[in-house]
Amino acid sequence: MALIFLAFLPQFVDPAAPSKAAAFLFLGAVFNLNGTLWNLFVAWSSARVGRGLMRNARFSIWFNRCVGALLVVLGVRLALSRD
């Protein structure tokens, strides 16, 4: 991620800016703020949807079975891998 910032963010800093470092840090802070707000929204909405789905006992049982089977399959696949 640091390489992406170093490669693409400087093109948005004005060459005539009195403090290029401050402009670079400001753009980084804006990116972090937007990313944090987006991730908070995704976490909040997924928790809300998950809570609603898990209220249904039948769905909850089948979901847990499917996730358990997936983990077993991944474990067996990992155990049998040669790499």
C-alpha positions, 0 to 999 in steps of 0.5 A, spaced: 500 500 500 505 504 501 508 503 494 501 505 491 501 512 495 508 513 493 507 512 486 500 515 485 499 520 490 504 525 488 501 527 482 495 530 486 500 535 490 501 541 486 508 543 484 507 550 486 505 548 493 509 551 499 509 545 503 509 539 499 510 534 505 504 537 508 499 537 502 502 529 501 500 528 509 493 531 508 491 527 502 494 521 506 489 523 512 483 524 507 484 517 504 485 514 511 478 518 513 474 515 507 477 508 508 475 508 515 468 511 514 467 506 509 470 500 513 465 502 519 459 502 514 461 495 512 462 493 519 456 496 521 451 493 515 454 486 515 453 486 523 446 488 522 444 483 516 448 477 520 444 479 526 438 479 522 439 472 519 442 469 525 435 470 528 432 464 524 434 458 527 434 454 521 438 458 517 443 459 523 444 451 523 445 450 516 449 456 516 454 453 521 454 446 518 456 449 511 461 453 514 464 447 518 464 443 512 468 448 508 473 449 514 474 441 514 475 441 506 480 447 506 483 443 512 484 436 508 486 440 502 491 444 506 494 437 509 494 434 502 498 439 499 505 438 497 507 445 497 
